[in-house]
Amino acid sequence: QVQLVESGGGLVQAGGSLRLSCAASGRTFSNYAIGWFRQAPGKEREAVAVINWSGGITRLADSVKGRFTISRDNVQNTANLQMNSLKPEDTAIYYCAALWTRLTPPIGTTDPWAYFGQGTQVTVSS
């Protein structure tokens, strides 16, 4: 299995930027697609961004296109989510997730993502 630890969350004003990082340990990182999910209070967890095993293919939710970028470093075993032009509605706990696949998962539900980190809080003030 793989262990995931997120960092980089915090409080930022609307229009600001944050960079989230996900550090992985355990199995071979490059065997996994990586996803970023978020969950706001009272809402279901939703997918924000996905990157395939090599980093060559990315997918973004419509709500963050043009503002967020997902990337990965298979040498450092890390994945990042660069978030620009943040809005109050981006406020949520952000989770890194891993799925053992060479395919590129779609932006969708938490199934079949097998591994999640503990999450990092992002709060955007208006």
BELZI-V184646 format. One record per residue. RES is the residue in one letter. PHI is phi in radians with two decimals (none if undefined). Layout:
res=[RES;RES]
phi=[PHI;PHI]
This chain:
res=[Q;V;Q;L;V;E;S;G;G;G;L;V;Q;A;G;G;S;L;R;L;S;C;A;A;S;G;R;T;F;S;N;Y;A;I;G;W;F;R;Q;A;P;G;K;E;R;E;A;V;A;V;I;N;W;S;G;G;I;T;R;L;A;D;S;V;K;G;R;F;T;I;S;R;D;N;V;Q;N;T;A;N;L;Q;M;N;S;L;K;P;E;D;T;A;I;Y;Y;C;A;A;L;W;T;R;L;T;P;P;I;G;T;T;D;P;W;A;Y;F;G;Q;G;T;Q;V;T;V;S;S]
phi=[none;-2.15;-1.87;-2.18;-2.31;-1.58;-2.69;1.82;-1.24;2.89;-1.82;-2.49;-1.39;-0.97;1.61;-1.46;-2.32;-2.47;-2.17;-1.61;-2.16;-2.25;-1.75;-1.94;-2.52;1.98;-1.30;-1.09;-1.03;-1.25;-1.47;-2.05;-1.33;-2.09;-2.25;-1.99;-2.13;-2.49;-2.44;-1.60;-0.98;1.36;-2.10;-1.33;-1.21;-2.23;-1.36;-1.94;-2.72;-2.38;-2.37;-1.38;-1.05;-1.62;1.58;-1.43;-2.26;-2.26;-2.36;-2.26;-1.15;-1.00;-1.19;-2.11;-1.02;1.50;-2.09;-1.89;-2.36;-1.89;-2.58;-2.62;-2.30;-1.35;-1.51;-1.48;1.01;-2.29;-2.32;-2.24;-2.24;-1.54;-2.07;-2.01;0.85;-1.15;-2.10;-0.97;-1.27;-1.45;-1.07;-3.12;-1.53;-1.83;-2.10;-1.63;-2.41;-2.30;-2.39;-1.33;-2.88;-1.70;-1.48;-1.88;-1.10;-1.35;-1.30;-2.81;-1.40;-1.25;-1.34;-1.79;-1.08;-1.59;-2.24;-2.27;-1.44;-1.50;1.65;-2.42;-1.42;-2.10;-2.19;-1.98;-1.62;-1.56]
